[in-house]
Amino acid sequence: MKRTSTITRIGMYTVGFFTLMNTTAVAYAASLQSPLNPMVSSIPLFISTLLKAMVIVALPVISVFIVLSGFRFLLAQGKEEGLKIAKENFKYVMYGTILILGAWTIASIIVSVVAQVTN
């Protein structure tokens, strides 16, 4: 089985995210009645709110994994294999952080642009 590269996976997630956001921007005219929060009345606003909640939950988890990555650097004690694992762990934590914060930022920008266009 062939391993996909990290860049390929990030590209696939990005294309999927933009496809989802494009679909929701088209469906913006549809009005929702949210049982959770009456302030969320459209699909893009719902996705933005959902991503904001994900960021709120993910930030403490990201912090824990950054600390664990730091411990891996300390426990490696200069050993090549341990340092390689620690660097890879830190790299993936940063990829996840960029992906989560980037998705929330892009969704917030799309929601504000669509709101300005429709008003």
C-alpha positions in Angstrom: 0.0 0.0 0.0 1.3 3.4 -0.9 1.6 6.1 1.7 0.1 9.5 0.8 2.3 12.4 1.5 1.3 15.0 4.1 1.0 17.7 1.5 -1.4 15.5 -0.5 -3.5 14.9 2.5 -3.6 18.6 3.4 -4.5 19.4 -0.2 -7.4 16.9 -0.1 -8.7 18.3 3.1 -8.4 21.9 1.8 -10.3 21.0 -1.4 -13.0 19.3 0.7 -13.3 22.2 3.0 -13.7 24.7 0.1 -16.2 22.5 -1.6 -18.2 22.4 1.6 -18.0 26.2 2.1 -19.0 26.8 -1.6 -22.0 24.6 -1.1 -23.0 26.4 2.1 -22.5 29.8 0.4 -25.0 28.8 -2.3 -27.4 27.6 0.3 -27.1 30.8 2.3 -30.5 32.0 1.3 -32.1 29.0 3.2 -33.1 30.1 6.7 -32.6 27.7 9.6 -34.4 27.5 12.9 -31.7 26.3 15.3 -32.9 24.5 18.4 -29.6 25.3 20.1 -29.1 29.0 19.5 -31.6 31.3 17.9 -28.8 33.6 16.7 -27.7 30.9 14.2 -30.1 31.4 11.3 -28.1 30.4 8.3 -25.9 27.5 7.2 -22.6 29.5 6.9 -23.2 31.0 10.3 -23.9 27.5 11.7 -20.7 26.2 10.2 -18.7 29.2 11.6 -20.3 28.7 15.0 -19.5 24.9 14.9 -15.9 25.6 13.9 -15.6 28.2 16.7 -16.8 25.6 19.2 -14.2 23.1 17.7 -11.5 25.7 18.2 -12.5 26.3 21.8 -12.3 22.6 22.5 -9.2 22.0 20.4 -7.0 24.7 21.9 -6.5 23.0 25.3 -5.9 19.6 23.5 -3.4 21.3 21.2 -1.6 22.8 24.3 -1.4 19.4 25.9 0.1 17.8 22.8 2.7 20.6 22.5 3.7 20.0 26.0 3.9 16.2 25.3 6.0 16.9 22.3 8.3 19.0 24.5 8.6 16.1 26.9 9.5 13.8 24.0 12.4 16.2 23.1 13.6 16.1 26.7 13.3 12.3 27.0 15.1 11.8 23.7 18.3 13.0 25.4 20.0 13.7 22.1 19.3 10.2 20.7 18.7 10.4 17.0 15.6 8.1 16.9 14.0 9.9 19.9 14.6 13.3 18.3 13.2 12.1 15.0 10.0 11.0 16.7 9.7 14.2 18.8 10.2 16.4 15.7 7.6 14.4 13.7 5.2 14.7 16.7 5.7 18.4 16.9 5.3 18.8 13.1 1.9 17.0 13.1 0.7 19.1 16.1 1.5 22.2 14.2 -0.2 20.9 11.0 -3.3 20.2 13.1 -3.2 23.6 14.7 -2.9 25.4 11.4 -5.6 23.3 9.9 -8.1 24.0 12.7 -7.4 27.7 13.1 -7.2 28.2 9.3 -10.6 26.5 8.8 -12.2 28.7 11.5 -10.6 31.8 10.1 -11.6 31.1 6.5 -15.2 30.2 7.6 -15.4 33.5 9.6 -14.2 35.5 6.6 -16.7 33.7 4.3 -19.6 34.4 6.7 -18.7 38.1 7.0 -18.3 38.5 3.2 -21.6 36.8 2.5 -23.3 38.8 5.1 -22.0 42.0 3.6 -23.0 41.0 0.1 -26.5 40.1 1.1 -27.1 43.2 3.2 
